[in-house]
Amino acid sequence: MSTPYQERALAAPIVDAATEAYWNAAREGVLRIRRCTACAKVHWYPRALCPYCLGDTAWEDAGGLGTIYSVSVTRRAGPIPYAIAYVTLDEGVTMLTNIVDADLDALRIGDRVKVCFKPAEGGFAVPMFAPA
């Protein structure tokens, strides 16, 4: 069976002080992550305090390459199936995201993926991943 990816409308993200820099970078086609300035661990989702040691964090650009850790194709009553995945970036952080521009039935754990940005309402861009 083959399930091709189909574009779908994306709602504008909820932007707050903790995520504004992330969404601004995404509009420019840059994926940003947070790294702790005390313990040096990266984490996802963006937040000001490190979830490991409660240290301060700083933004850094991610390379945008990663590996599918887990993936599921959702086929619910809506008109379009889509792939939800955990992707572990080469920097070591794991993100919950969508896999796009692929045969959804061919996606496998361990596949290499790269970030891409899909347009959303309000001029935003949402980082998602496609086969590398």
N, C-alpha and C positions, 0 to 999 in steps of 0.2 A: 504494500500500500504506500502511496505517496501523498503527503499533505503539504502543498506549497505554502509558503508564507504569503499572507495578504496584509496590505497596509490597513491600519485601523486608526480612527481618530483618537488622539491622546489629549487628556485634560491638562490644563496648566498645573504645574506642581505648586504645592503650598510652600511659599518662601518665607523664611524668618531670618533673624540676625545670624543664626548658626549656619544656615545653608545658603545665604545670599551669594557668597563668593563662589560656591560650588556651581550654582545655576548660572551665574554670569560667565564663568569659565566654559561651561557646557555650550552656551550660546556661541562661543568662539571656537568650538570644536576641541576643547581641552578637557580631559578627565582629571579631576583633582581628588586627592585623598588626604586624610589627616595623619600626621605622625607625631607621637609623643616626644616632647623635647627632653623628658627625663629618662624614660626607659627605651626610647627609639622604636617602639612597636607601632605599626600602622593599624588603623581600624576603620571599619565601615559600620554604620552610617556616620556622616559628619556630626561631630559634637566638640565642644570646647574643651572638655576634660577627658583625659585618657580613661577608658573603661578598665584598664589593667592596674594602674597605679594612682589615678586621679591627678596626674601631672598635666601641665599645659600642653596644648597641641598646636601644630603649625601646618598650614597647607603645603602640599607639594604636588607637582604634576606627575601623573602616572603615565607609564609607557603605553597603556591601552591594550596590552596583550595578556591573555590568560588561558585557563584551562577549565572546561566544564567539570565541576565537582558533582553536580546532580542536576537532572533535567526532567521536566514533566510537560507533556503536551495537554493543554486544557481544552476539552471539547464540551462546552456546556450549551445551554439552550440558545445562546447568542449566535450570530451568523458566522463568526470568524474564530477558528481555533488559533491558539497561540502557545508559544513555549515559554515556560517559566524556568529559570535556572539559577543555581548558585555557581558563580564563576570566581575562581581563585586567580587573582591577578599575579603577574610575575613578581610584584612587590610583596606578595604574601598575604594580602587581605582578600577576604571572600565577600562578594557582593551578591545581593538578590537582584535579578535583572530579567530581561527578556532576550531570547535569541531570535534574530530576524534574518531575512534574506537567505533562507535556507529551506531545504526539504525538512519539515519538522519531524517526520518519521525516521530520518536518517541521522538525527542527532544522537550522540553517544557520550557517556561519561569518558573523560580523557581527551575529547576533541579540543583542538586549539581554536581560540576565537580572538577577535579583535574588536575594539570599541568602534561604534558608529553612532551617529546622533540623528534621532528622528524628530521632526518638527511636532510641536505641541501648541495648544491654544495660547494666545497671548505672546507669540513670538519666542517662546521657550524652545529649547532643544533638550531631549531626554536621551541620556546615554543608554545604549543597548549594545548587544554584541552580535556579530555575524561570524561565520566560519573564516578562519585566517587563511 
